[in-house]
Amino acid sequence: MLAQLLSRYRRAVTRQLLREVRELRAVGIRVRLLAPTQADLAVMGPNMMDPARRAAVLESALITSRAALGAAAG
């Protein structure tokens, strides 16, 4: 049940974010979107706010963000 609620929440937040990105791009603003990868989400687990996972989530985010930004620059 909790997993379903979190999944719905994440989908709603993603839809809103993508709407905002489209609006910005429509007026000529360049947008680079960084979002959690599947690996990041796996590290986060079902409770995005679990403080026990904070260090592991940060480490994962640093790795995947560097990779995404490096790929975008190359």
mmJSON file of the N, C-alpha and C atoms, coordinates in Angstrom:
{"data_MODEL":{"atom_site":{
"group_PDB":["ATOM","ATOM","ATOM","ATOM","ATOM","ATOM","ATOM","ATOM","ATOM","ATOM","ATOM","ATOM","ATOM","ATOM","ATOM","ATOM","ATOM","ATOM","ATOM","ATOM","ATOM","ATOM","ATOM","ATOM","ATOM","ATOM","ATOM","ATOM","ATOM","ATOM","ATOM","ATOM","ATOM","ATOM","ATOM","ATOM","ATOM","ATOM","ATOM","ATOM","ATOM","ATOM","ATOM","ATOM","ATOM","ATOM","ATOM","ATOM","ATOM","ATOM","ATOM","ATOM","ATOM","ATOM","ATOM","ATOM","ATOM","ATOM","ATOM","ATOM","ATOM","ATOM","ATOM","ATOM","ATOM","ATOM","ATOM","ATOM","ATOM","ATOM","ATOM","ATOM","ATOM","ATOM","ATOM","ATOM","ATOM","ATOM","ATOM","ATOM","ATOM","ATOM","ATOM","ATOM","ATOM","ATOM","ATOM","ATOM","ATOM","ATOM","ATOM","ATOM","ATOM","ATOM","ATOM","ATOM","ATOM","ATOM","ATOM","ATOM","ATOM","ATOM","ATOM","ATOM","ATOM","ATOM","ATOM","ATOM","ATOM","ATOM","ATOM","ATOM","ATOM","ATOM","ATOM","ATOM","ATOM","ATOM","ATOM","ATOM","ATOM","ATOM","ATOM","ATOM","ATOM","ATOM","ATOM","ATOM","ATOM","ATOM","ATOM","ATOM","ATOM","ATOM","ATOM","ATOM","ATOM","ATOM","ATOM","ATOM","ATOM","ATOM","ATOM","ATOM","ATOM","ATOM","ATOM","ATOM","ATOM","ATOM","ATOM","ATOM","ATOM","ATOM","ATOM","ATOM","ATOM","ATOM","ATOM","ATOM","ATOM","ATOM","ATOM","ATOM","ATOM","ATOM","ATOM","ATOM","ATOM","ATOM","ATOM","ATOM","ATOM","ATOM","ATOM","ATOM","ATOM","ATOM","ATOM","ATOM","ATOM","ATOM","ATOM","ATOM","ATOM","ATOM","ATOM","ATOM","ATOM","ATOM","ATOM","ATOM","ATOM","ATOM","ATOM","ATOM","ATOM","ATOM","ATOM","ATOM","ATOM","ATOM","ATOM","ATOM","ATOM","ATOM","ATOM","ATOM","ATOM","ATOM","ATOM","ATOM","ATOM","ATOM","ATOM","ATOM","ATOM","ATOM","ATOM","ATOM","ATOM","ATOM"],
"id":[1,2,3,4,5,6,7,8,9,10,11,12,13,14,15,16,17,18,19,20,21,22,23,24,25,26,27,28,29,30,31,32,33,34,35,36,37,38,39,40,41,42,43,44,45,46,47,48,49,50,51,52,53,54,55,56,57,58,59,60,61,62,63,64,65,66,67,68,69,70,71,72,73,74,75,76,77,78,79,80,81,82,83,84,85,86,87,88,89,90,91,92,93,94,95,96,97,98,99,100,101,102,103,104,105,106,107,108,109,110,111,112,113,114,115,116,117,118,119,120,121,122,123,124,125,126,127,128,129,130,131,132,133,134,135,136,137,138,139,140,141,142,143,144,145,146,147,148,149,150,151,152,153,154,155,156,157,158,159,160,161,162,163,164,165,166,167,168,169,170,171,172,173,174,175,176,177,178,179,180,181,182,183,184,185,186,187,188,189,190,191,192,193,194,195,196,197,198,199,200,201,202,203,204,205,206,207,208,209,210,211,212,213,214,215,216,217,218,219,220,221,222],
"type_symbol":["N","C","C","N","C","C","N","C","C","N","C","C","N","C","C","N","C","C","N","C","C","N","C","C","N","C","C","N","C","C","N","C","C","N","C","C","N","C","C","N","C","C","N","C","C","N","C","C","N","C","C","N","C","C","N","C","C","N","C","C","N","C","C","N","C","C","N","C","C","N","C","C","N","C","C","N","C","C","N","C","C","N","C","C","N","C","C","N","C","C","N","C","C","N","C","C","N","C","C","N","C","C","N","C","C","N","C","C","N","C","C","N","C","C","N","C","C","N","C","C","N","C","C","N","C","C","N","C","C","N","C","C","N","C","C","N","C","C","N","C","C","N","C","C","N","C","C","N","C","C","N","C","C","N","C","C","N","C","C","N","C","C","N","C","C","N","C","C","N","C","C","N","C","C","N","C","C","N","C","C","N","C","C","N","C","C","N","C","C","N","C","C","N","C","C","N","C","C","N","C","C","N","C","C","N","C","C","N","C","C","N","C","C","N","C","C","N","C","C","N","C","C"],
"label_atom_id":["N","CA","C","N","CA","C","N","CA","C","N","CA","C","N","CA","C","N","CA","C","N","CA","C","N","CA","C","N","CA","C","N","CA","C","N","CA","C","N","CA","C","N","CA","C","N","CA","C","N","CA","C","N","CA","C","N","CA","C","N","CA","C","N","CA","C","N","CA","C","N","CA","C","N","CA","C","N","CA","C","N","CA","C","N","CA","C","N","CA","C","N","CA","C","N","CA","C","N","CA","C","N","CA","C","N","CA","C","N","CA","C","N","CA","C","N","CA","C","N","CA","C","N","CA","C","N","CA","C","N","CA","C","N","CA","C","N","CA","C","N","CA","C","N","CA","C","N","CA","C","N","CA","C","N","CA","C","N","CA","C","N","CA","C","N","CA","C","N","CA","C","N","CA","C","N","CA","C","N","CA","C","N","CA","C","N","CA","C","N","CA","C","N","CA","C","N","CA","C","N","CA","C","N","CA","C","N","CA","C","N","CA","C","N","CA","C","N","CA","C","N","CA","C","N","CA","C","N","CA","C","N","CA","C","N","CA","C","N","CA","C","N","CA","C","N","CA","C","N","CA","C","N","CA","C","N","CA","C"],
"label_alt_id":[null,null,null,null,null,null,null,null,null,null,null,null,null,null,null,null,null,null,null,null,null,null,null,null,null,null,null,null,null,null,null,null,null,null,null,null,null,null,null,null,null,null,null,null,null,null,null,null,null,null,null,null,null,null,null,null,null,null,null,null,null,null,null,null,null,null,null,null,null,null,null,null,null,null,null,null,null,null,null,null,null,null,null,null,null,null,null,null,null,null,null,null,null,null,null,null,null,null,null,null,null,null,null,null,null,null,null,null,null,null,null,null,null,null,null,null,null,null,null,null,null,null,null,null,null,null,null,null,null,null,null,null,null,null,null,null,null,null,null,null,null,null,null,null,null,null,null,null,null,null,null,null,null,null,null,null,null,null,null,null,null,null,null,null,null,null,null,null,null,null,null,null,null,null,null,null,null,null,null,null,null,null,null,null,null,null,null,null,null,null,null,null,null,null,null,null,null,null,null,null,null,null,null,null,null,null,null,null,null,null,null,null,null,null,null,null,null,null,null,null,null,null],
"label_comp_id":["MET","MET","MET","LEU","LEU","LEU","ALA","ALA","ALA","GLN","GLN","GLN","LEU","LEU","LEU","LEU","LEU","LEU","SER","SER","SER","ARG","ARG","ARG","TYR","TYR","TYR","ARG","ARG","ARG","ARG","ARG","ARG","ALA","ALA","ALA","VAL","VAL","VAL","THR","THR","THR","ARG","ARG","ARG","GLN","GLN","GLN","LEU","LEU","LEU","LEU","LEU","LEU","ARG","ARG","ARG","GLU","GLU","GLU","VAL","VAL","VAL","ARG","ARG","ARG","GLU","GLU","GLU","LEU","LEU","LEU","ARG","ARG","ARG","ALA","ALA","ALA","VAL","VAL","VAL","GLY","GLY","GLY","ILE","ILE","ILE","ARG","ARG","ARG","VAL","VAL","VAL","ARG","ARG","ARG","LEU","LEU","LEU","LEU","LEU","LEU","ALA","ALA","ALA","PRO","PRO","PRO","THR","THR","THR","GLN","GLN","GLN","ALA","ALA","ALA","ASP","ASP","ASP","LEU","LEU","LEU","ALA","ALA","ALA","VAL","VAL","VAL","MET","MET","MET","GLY","GLY","GLY","PRO","PRO","PRO","ASN","ASN","ASN","MET","MET","MET","MET","MET","MET","ASP","ASP","ASP","PRO","PRO","PRO","ALA","ALA","ALA","ARG","ARG","ARG","ARG","ARG","ARG","ALA","ALA","ALA","ALA","ALA","ALA","VAL","VAL","VAL","LEU","LEU","LEU","GLU","GLU","GLU","SER","SER","SER","ALA","ALA","ALA","LEU","LEU","LEU","ILE","ILE","ILE","THR","THR","THR","SER","SER","SER","ARG","ARG","ARG","ALA","ALA","ALA","ALA","ALA","ALA","LEU","LEU","LEU","GLY","GLY","GLY","ALA","ALA","ALA","ALA","ALA","ALA","ALA","ALA","ALA","GLY","GLY","GLY"],
"label_asym_id":["A","A","A","A","A","A","A","A","A","A","A","A","A","A","A","A","A","A","A","A","A","A","A","A","A","A","A","A","A","A","A","A","A","A","A","A","A","A","A","A","A","A","A","A","A","A","A","A","A","A","A","A","A","A","A","A","A","A","A","A","A","A","A","A","A","A","A","A","A","A","A","A","A","A","A","A","A","A","A","A","A","A","A","A","A","A","A","A","A","A","A","A","A","A","A","A","A","A","A","A","A","A","A","A","A","A","A","A","A","A","A","A","A","A","A","A","A","A","A","A","A","A","A","A","A","A","A","A","A","A","A","A","A","A","A","A","A","A","A","A","A","A","A","A","A","A","A","A","A","A","A","A","A","A","A","A","A","A","A","A","A","A","A","A","A","A","A","A","A","A","A","A","A","A","A","A","A","A","A","A","A","A","A","A","A","A","A","A","A","A","A","A","A","A","A","A","A","A","A","A","A","A","A","A","A","A","A","A","A","A","A","A","A","A","A","A","A","A","A","A","A","A"],
"label_entity_id":["1","1","1","1","1","1","1","1","1","1","1","1","1","1","1","1","1","1","1","1","1","1","1","1","1","1","1","1","1","1","1","1","1","1","1","1","1","1","1","1","1","1","1","1","1","1","1","1","1","1","1","1","1","1","1","1","1","1","1","1","1","1","1","1","1","1","1","1","1","1","1","1","1","1","1","1","1","1","1","1","1","1","1","1","1","1","1","1","1","1","1","1","1","1","1","1","1","1","1","1","1","1","1","1","1","1","1","1","1","1","1","1","1","1","1","1","1","1","1","1","1","1","1","1","1","1","1","1","1","1","1","1","1","1","1","1","1","1","1","1","1","1","1","1","1","1","1","1","1","1","1","1","1","1","1","1","1","1","1","1","1","1","1","1","1","1","1","1","1","1","1","1","1","1","1","1","1","1","1","1","1","1","1","1","1","1","1","1","1","1","1","1","1","1","1","1","1","1","1","1","1","1","1","1","1","1","1","1","1","1","1","1","1","1","1","1","1","1","1","1","1","1"],
"label_seq_id":[1,1,1,2,2,2,3,3,3,4,4,4,5,5,5,6,6,6,7,7,7,8,8,8,9,9,9,10,10,10,11,11,11,12,12,12,13,13,13,14,14,14,15,15,15,16,16,16,17,17,17,18,18,18,19,19,19,20,20,20,21,21,21,22,22,22,23,23,23,24,24,24,25,25,25,26,26,26,27,27,27,28,28,28,29,29,29,30,30,30,31,31,31,32,32,32,33,33,33,34,34,34,35,35,35,36,36,36,37,37,37,38,38,38,39,39,39,40,40,40,41,41,41,42,42,42,43,43,43,44,44,44,45,45,45,46,46,46,47,47,47,48,48,48,49,49,49,50,50,50,51,51,51,52,52,52,53,53,53,54,54,54,55,55,55,56,56,56,57,57,57,58,58,58,59,59,59,60,60,60,61,61,61,62,62,62,63,63,63,64,64,64,65,65,65,66,66,66,67,67,67,68,68,68,69,69,69,70,70,70,71,71,71,72,72,72,73,73,73,74,74,74],
"pdbx_PDB_ins_code":[null,null,null,null,null,null,null,null,null,null,null,null,null,null,null,null,null,null,null,null,null,null,null,null,null,null,null,null,null,null,null,null,null,null,null,null,null,null,null,null,null,null,null,null,null,null,null,null,null,null,null,null,null,null,null,null,null,null,null,null,null,null,null,null,null,null,null,null,null,null,null,null,null,null,null,null,null,null,null,null,null,null,null,null,null,null,null,null,null,null,null,null,null,null,null,null,null,null,null,null,null,null,null,null,null,null,null,null,null,null,null,null,null,null,null,null,null,null,null,null,null,null,null,null,null,null,null,null,null,null,null,null,null,null,null,null,null,null,null,null,null,null,null,null,null,null,null,null,null,null,null,null,null,null,null,null,null,null,null,null,null,null,null,null,null,null,null,null,null,null,null,null,null,null,null,null,null,null,null,null,null,null,null,null,null,null,null,null,null,null,null,null,null,null,null,null,null,null,null,null,null,null,null,null,null,null,null,null,null,null,null,null,null,null,null,null,null,null,null,null,null,null],
"Cartn_x":[0.822,0.0,0.865,1.858,2.744,3.498,3.963,4.693,3.821,2.544,1.62,1.424,1.281,1.104,2.339,3.505,4.741,4.888,4.527,4.603,3.681,2.473,1.537,2.068,2.622,3.179,4.317,5.225,6.35,5.871,4.866,4.333,3.731,2.992,2.38,3.454,4.471,5.559,6.289,6.519,7.203,6.383,5.071,4.213,4.299,4.237,4.315,5.668,6.726,8.067,8.194,7.729,7.821,6.98,5.84,5.017,5.802,6.451,7.216,8.401,9.058,10.163,9.664,8.537,7.969,7.668,7.118,6.8,8.061,9.091,10.348,10.962,10.992,11.559,10.748,9.443,8.57,8.905,9.468,9.853,11.356,12.017,13.416,14.44,14.02,14.965,15.523,16.861,17.498,17.35,16.995,16.776,17.561,18.298,18.958,18.294,17.678,16.915,17.729,17.978,18.623,17.574,17.406,16.403,17.027,16.474,17.001,16.922,17.989,17.995,17.345,17.176,16.65,17.576,18.892,19.852,19.636,19.426,19.176,17.903,16.849,15.581,15.708,16.51,16.721,17.425,18.382,19.091,18.153,17.276,16.324,15.367,14.964,13.991,12.603,11.667,10.277,10.011,10.844,10.642,11.714,11.336,12.303,12.912,12.273,12.726,13.433,13.799,14.442,15.844,16.072,17.384,18.506,18.176,19.203,19.854,19.168,19.685,20.372,20.382,20.856,22.247,23.213,24.588,24.659,23.973,23.985,23.292,22.209,21.487,22.379,23.054,23.957,25.053,25.661,26.735,26.223,25.076,24.491,24.191,23.614,23.271,24.522,25.582,26.827,27.362,27.327,27.816,26.971,25.653,24.796,24.709,24.786,24.762,26.024,27.175,28.43,28.362,27.861,27.767,26.827,25.693,24.732,25.301,25.936,26.505,27.687,28.481,29.588,29.106,28.058,27.48,26.896,26.28,25.672,26.744,27.888,28.958,29.728,29.738,30.546,29.862],
"Cartn_y":[-1.197,0.0,1.261,1.322,2.486,2.639,1.54,1.601,2.183,1.815,2.35,3.849,4.283,5.712,6.501,5.97,6.651,6.69,5.615,5.566,6.611,6.726,7.746,9.149,9.347,10.651,11.008,10.056,10.315,10.608,9.89,10.15,11.552,11.959,13.292,14.379,14.201,15.178,15.232,14.092,14.035,14.744,14.504,15.184,16.703,17.176,18.613,19.167,18.473,18.909,18.99,17.97,17.959,19.068,19.382,20.514,21.821,22.001,23.218,23.311,22.186,22.162,22.564,22.021,22.373,23.865,24.421,25.853,26.702,26.327,27.08,26.974,25.779,25.588,26.315,26.395,27.073,28.555,29.147,30.566,30.735,29.64,29.717,29.524,29.091,28.866,27.452,27.354,26.041,25.396,24.139,23.41,22.105,21.847,20.554,19.884,18.775,18.075,16.916,16.959,15.848,15.204,13.93,13.208,11.917,11.364,10.11,8.999,8.226,7.06,5.894,4.788,3.591,3.174,3.334,2.996,3.892,5.188,6.117,5.737,5.433,5.069,3.797,2.854,1.614,1.904,2.826,3.195,3.933,4.787,5.525,4.59,3.542,2.633,3.247,2.611,3.058,4.365,4.698,5.924,6.933,7.898,8.887,9.723,9.774,10.629,9.859,8.616,7.79,8.327,8.912,9.494,8.457,7.226,6.184,5.946,6.313,6.09,7.331,8.411,9.7,9.626,9.048,8.991,8.159,7.034,6.179,6.864,7.579,8.302,9.411,10.139,11.204,10.621,9.553,8.919,8.485,7.857,7.428,8.629,9.673,10.868,11.541,11.588,12.182,11.402,10.093,9.237,9.404,9.283,9.341,10.753,11.773,13.156,13.47,13.06,13.259,12.578,11.368,10.621,11.333,11.805,12.482,13.8,14.56,15.843,15.631,14.601,14.282,13.874,13.09,12.64,13.832,14.766,15.922,16.876,16.936,17.843,17.284,15.945,15.303,15.17],
"Cartn_z":[0.0,0.0,0.0,0.877,0.939,-0.372,-0.932,-2.199,-3.302,-3.323,-4.335,-4.157,-2.92,-2.658,-3.08,-2.75,-3.135,-4.649,-5.302,-6.754,-7.378,-6.864,-7.36,-7.115,-5.929,-5.591,-6.547,-6.762,-7.656,-9.071,-9.541,-10.885,-10.967,-9.939,-9.926,-9.92,-9.103,-9.035,-10.372,-10.977,-12.277,-13.344,-13.377,-14.356,-14.197,-12.959,-12.699,-13.135,-12.808,-13.189,-14.708,-15.412,-16.875,-17.501,-16.895,-17.355,-17.235,-16.1,-15.873,-16.838,-17.099,-18.054,-19.446,-19.87,-21.183,-21.267,-20.192,-20.182,-20.303,-19.59,-19.669,-21.056,-21.597,-22.933,-23.992,-23.794,-24.761,-24.897,-23.852,-23.927,-24.147,-24.545,-24.939,-23.845,-22.689,-21.588,-21.696,-21.669,-21.693,-20.322,-20.327,-19.081,-19.129,-18.098,-17.947,-16.751,-16.994,-15.966,-15.407,-14.128,-13.426,-12.536,-12.691,-11.907,-11.389,-10.333,-9.808,-10.86,-10.939,-11.814,-11.069,-11.768,-11.104,-9.965,-10.181,-9.114,-7.897,-8.132,-7.024,-6.269,-7.028,-6.4,-5.572,-6.058,-5.303,-3.977,-4.004,-2.767,-1.815,-2.368,-1.532,-0.811,-1.501,-0.913,-0.924,-0.267,-0.319,0.422,1.398,2.176,1.787,0.933,0.443,1.565,2.696,3.789,4.907,4.666,5.68,5.963,7.141,7.43,7.496,7.733,7.803,6.442,5.379,4.025,3.444,4.183,3.67,3.043,3.721,3.201,1.92,1.898,0.705,-0.47,-0.188,-1.248,-1.812,-0.937,-1.392,-2.272,-1.844,-2.623,-3.99,-4.025,-5.291,-6.188,-5.615,-6.39,-6.955,-6.185,-6.681,-7.879,-7.79,-8.876,-10.134,-9.979,-11.156,-11.734,-10.893,-11.393,-12.176,-11.653,-12.387,-13.748,-13.757,-15.024,-15.999,-15.517,-16.381,-16.914,-16.051,-16.485,-17.425,-17.164,-18.057,-19.427,-19.482,-20.755,-21.511,-20.779,-21.423,-21.972,-21.314,-21.742,-22.933,-23.039,-24.092,-25.34],
"occupancy":[1.0,1.0,1.0,1.0,1.0,1.0,1.0,1.0,1.0,1.0,1.0,1.0,1.0,1.0,1.0,1.0,1.0,1.0,1.0,1.0,1.0,1.0,1.0,1.0,1.0,1.0,1.0,1.0,1.0,1.0,1.0,1.0,1.0,1.0,1.0,1.0,1.0,1.0,1.0,1.0,1.0,1.0,1.0,1.0,1.0,1.0,1.0,1.0,1.0,1.0,1.0,1.0,1.0,1.0,1.0,1.0,1.0,1.0,1.0,1.0,1.0,1.0,1.0,1.0,1.0,1.0,1.0,1.0,1.0,1.0,1.0,1.0,1.0,1.0,1.0,1.0,1.0,1.0,1.0,1.0,1.0,1.0,1.0,1.0,1.0,1.0,1.0,1.0,1.0,1.0,1.0,1.0,1.0,1.0,1.0,1.0,1.0,1.0,1.0,1.0,1.0,1.0,1.0,1.0,1.0,1.0,1.0,1.0,1.0,1.0,1.0,1.0,1.0,1.0,1.0,1.0,1.0,1.0,1.0,1.0,1.0,1.0,1.0,1.0,1.0,1.0,1.0,1.0,1.0,1.0,1.0,1.0,1.0,1.0,1.0,1.0,1.0,1.0,1.0,1.0,1.0,1.0,1.0,1.0,1.0,1.0,1.0,1.0,1.0,1.0,1.0,1.0,1.0,1.0,1.0,1.0,1.0,1.0,1.0,1.0,1.0,1.0,1.0,1.0,1.0,1.0,1.0,1.0,1.0,1.0,1.0,1.0,1.0,1.0,1.0,1.0,1.0,1.0,1.0,1.0,1.0,1.0,1.0,1.0,1.0,1.0,1.0,1.0,1.0,1.0,1.0,1.0,1.0,1.0,1.0,1.0,1.0,1.0,1.0,1.0,1.0,1.0,1.0,1.0,1.0,1.0,1.0,1.0,1.0,1.0,1.0,1.0,1.0,1.0,1.0,1.0,1.0,1.0,1.0,1.0,1.0,1.0],
"B_iso_or_equiv":[0.0,0.0,0.0,0.0,0.0,0.0,0.0,0.0,0.0,0.0,0.0,0.0,0.0,0.0,0.0,0.0,0.0,0.0,0.0,0.0,0.0,0.0,0.0,0.0,0.0,0.0,0.0,0.0,0.0,0.0,0.0,0.0,0.0,0.0,0.0,0.0,0.0,0.0,0.0,0.0,0.0,0.0,0.0,0.0,0.0,0.0,0.0,0.0,0.0,0.0,0.0,0.0,0.0,0.0,0.0,0.0,0.0,0.0,0.0,0.0,0.0,0.0,0.0,0.0,0.0,0.0,0.0,0.0,0.0,0.0,0.0,0.0,0.0,0.0,0.0,0.0,0.0,0.0,0.0,0.0,0.0,0.0,0.0,0.0,0.0,0.0,0.0,0.0,0.0,0.0,0.0,0.0,0.0,0.0,0.0,0.0,0.0,0.0,0.0,0.0,0.0,0.0,0.0,0.0,0.0,0.0,0.0,0.0,0.0,0.0,0.0,0.0,0.0,0.0,0.0,0.0,0.0,0.0,0.0,0.0,0.0,0.0,0.0,0.0,0.0,0.0,0.0,0.0,0.0,0.0,0.0,0.0,0.0,0.0,0.0,0.0,0.0,0.0,0.0,0.0,0.0,0.0,0.0,0.0,0.0,0.0,0.0,0.0,0.0,0.0,0.0,0.0,0.0,0.0,0.0,0.0,0.0,0.0,0.0,0.0,0.0,0.0,0.0,0.0,0.0,0.0,0.0,0.0,0.0,0.0,0.0,0.0,0.0,0.0,0.0,0.0,0.0,0.0,0.0,0.0,0.0,0.0,0.0,0.0,0.0,0.0,0.0,0.0,0.0,0.0,0.0,0.0,0.0,0.0,0.0,0.0,0.0,0.0,0.0,0.0,0.0,0.0,0.0,0.0,0.0,0.0,0.0,0.0,0.0,0.0,0.0,0.0,0.0,0.0,0.0,0.0,0.0,0.0,0.0,0.0,0.0,0.0],
"pdbx_formal_charge":[null,null,null,null,null,null,null,null,null,null,null,null,null,null,null,null,null,null,null,null,null,null,null,null,null,null,null,null,null,null,null,null,null,null,null,null,null,null,null,null,null,null,null,null,null,null,null,null,null,null,null,null,null,null,null,null,null,null,null,null,null,null,null,null,null,null,null,null,null,null,null,null,null,null,null,null,null,null,null,null,null,null,null,null,null,null,null,null,null,null,null,null,null,null,null,null,null,null,null,null,null,null,null,null,null,null,null,null,null,null,null,null,null,null,null,null,null,null,null,null,null,null,null,null,null,null,null,null,null,null,null,null,null,null,null,null,null,null,null,null,null,null,null,null,null,null,null,null,null,null,null,null,null,null,null,null,null,null,null,null,null,null,null,null,null,null,null,null,null,null,null,null,null,null,null,null,null,null,null,null,null,null,null,null,null,null,null,null,null,null,null,null,null,null,null,null,null,null,null,null,null,null,null,null,null,null,null,null,null,null,null,null,null,null,null,null,null,null,null,null,null,null],
"auth_seq_id":[1,1,1,2,2,2,3,3,3,4,4,4,5,5,5,6,6,6,7,7,7,8,8,8,9,9,9,10,10,10,11,11,11,12,12,12,13,13,13,14,14,14,15,15,15,16,16,16,17,17,17,18,18,18,19,19,19,20,20,20,21,21,21,22,22,22,23,23,23,24,24,24,25,25,25,26,26,26,27,27,27,28,28,28,29,29,29,30,30,30,31,31,31,32,32,32,33,33,33,34,34,34,35,35,35,36,36,36,37,37,37,38,38,38,39,39,39,40,40,40,41,41,41,42,42,42,43,43,43,44,44,44,45,45,45,46,46,46,47,47,47,48,48,48,49,49,49,50,50,50,51,51,51,52,52,52,53,53,53,54,54,54,55,55,55,56,56,56,57,57,57,58,58,58,59,59,59,60,60,60,61,61,61,62,62,62,63,63,63,64,64,64,65,65,65,66,66,66,67,67,67,68,68,68,69,69,69,70,70,70,71,71,71,72,72,72,73,73,73,74,74,74],
"auth_comp_id":["MET","MET","MET","LEU","LEU","LEU","ALA","ALA","ALA","GLN","GLN","GLN","LEU","LEU","LEU","LEU","LEU","LEU","SER","SER","SER","ARG","ARG","ARG","TYR","TYR","TYR","ARG","ARG","ARG","ARG","ARG","ARG","ALA","ALA","ALA","VAL","VAL","VAL","THR","THR","THR","ARG","ARG","ARG","GLN","GLN","GLN","LEU","LEU","LEU","LEU","LEU","LEU","ARG","ARG","ARG","GLU","GLU","GLU","VAL","VAL","VAL","ARG","ARG","ARG","GLU","GLU","GLU","LEU","LEU","LEU","ARG","ARG","ARG","ALA","ALA","ALA","VAL","VAL","VAL","GLY","GLY","GLY","ILE","ILE","ILE","ARG","ARG","ARG","VAL","VAL","VAL","ARG","ARG","ARG","LEU","LEU","LEU","LEU","LEU","LEU","ALA","ALA","ALA","PRO","PRO","PRO","THR","THR","THR","GLN","GLN","GLN","ALA","ALA","ALA","ASP","ASP","ASP","LEU","LEU","LEU","ALA","ALA","ALA","VAL","VAL","VAL","MET","MET","MET","GLY","GLY","GLY","PRO","PRO","PRO","ASN","ASN","ASN","MET","MET","MET","MET","MET","MET","ASP","ASP","ASP","PRO","PRO","PRO","ALA","ALA","ALA","ARG","ARG","ARG","ARG","ARG","ARG","ALA","ALA","ALA","ALA","ALA","ALA","VAL","VAL","VAL","LEU","LEU","LEU","GLU","GLU","GLU","SER","SER","SER","ALA","ALA","ALA","LEU","LEU","LEU","ILE","ILE","ILE","THR","THR","THR","SER","SER","SER","ARG","ARG","ARG","ALA","ALA","ALA","ALA","ALA","ALA","LEU","LEU","LEU","GLY","GLY","GLY","ALA","ALA","ALA","ALA","ALA","ALA","ALA","ALA","ALA","GLY","GLY","GLY"],
"auth_asym_id":["A","A","A","A","A","A","A","A","A","A","A","A","A","A","A","A","A","A","A","A","A","A","A","A","A","A","A","A","A","A","A","A","A","A","A","A","A","A","A","A","A","A","A","A","A","A","A","A","A","A","A","A","A","A","A","A","A","A","A","A","A","A","A","A","A","A","A","A","A","A","A","A","A","A","A","A","A","A","A","A","A","A","A","A","A","A","A","A","A","A","A","A","A","A","A","A","A","A","A","A","A","A","A","A","A","A","A","A","A","A","A","A","A","A","A","A","A","A","A","A","A","A","A","A","A","A","A","A","A","A","A","A","A","A","A","A","A","A","A","A","A","A","A","A","A","A","A","A","A","A","A","A","A","A","A","A","A","A","A","A","A","A","A","A","A","A","A","A","A","A","A","A","A","A","A","A","A","A","A","A","A","A","A","A","A","A","A","A","A","A","A","A","A","A","A","A","A","A","A","A","A","A","A","A","A","A","A","A","A","A","A","A","A","A","A","A","A","A","A","A","A","A"],
"auth_atom_id":["N","CA","C","N","CA","C","N","CA","C","N","CA","C","N","CA","C","N","CA","C","N","CA","C","N","CA","C","N","CA","C","N","CA","C","N","CA","C","N","CA","C","N","CA","C","N","CA","C","N","CA","C","N","CA","C","N","CA","C","N","CA","C","N","CA","C","N","CA","C","N","CA","C","N","CA","C","N","CA","C","N","CA","C","N","CA","C","N","CA","C","N","CA","C","N","CA","C","N","CA","C","N","CA","C","N","CA","C","N","CA","C","N","CA","C","N","CA","C","N","CA","C","N","CA","C","N","CA","C","N","CA","C","N","CA","C","N","CA","C","N","CA","C","N","CA","C","N","CA","C","N","CA","C","N","CA","C","N","CA","C","N","CA","C","N","CA","C","N","CA","C","N","CA","C","N","CA","C","N","CA","C","N","CA","C","N","CA","C","N","CA","C","N","CA","C","N","CA","C","N","CA","C","N","CA","C","N","CA","C","N","CA","C","N","CA","C","N","CA","C","N","CA","C","N","CA","C","N","CA","C","N","CA","C","N","CA","C","N","CA","C","N","CA","C","N","CA","C","N","CA","C","N","CA","C","N","CA","C"],
"pdbx_PDB_model_num":[1,1,1,1,1,1,1,1,1,1,1,1,1,1,1,1,1,1,1,1,1,1,1,1,1,1,1,1,1,1,1,1,1,1,1,1,1,1,1,1,1,1,1,1,1,1,1,1,1,1,1,1,1,1,1,1,1,1,1,1,1,1,1,1,1,1,1,1,1,1,1,1,1,1,1,1,1,1,1,1,1,1,1,1,1,1,1,1,1,1,1,1,1,1,1,1,1,1,1,1,1,1,1,1,1,1,1,1,1,1,1,1,1,1,1,1,1,1,1,1,1,1,1,1,1,1,1,1,1,1,1,1,1,1,1,1,1,1,1,1,1,1,1,1,1,1,1,1,1,1,1,1,1,1,1,1,1,1,1,1,1,1,1,1,1,1,1,1,1,1,1,1,1,1,1,1,1,1,1,1,1,1,1,1,1,1,1,1,1,1,1,1,1,1,1,1,1,1,1,1,1,1,1,1,1,1,1,1,1,1,1,1,1,1,1,1,1,1,1,1,1,1]
}}}
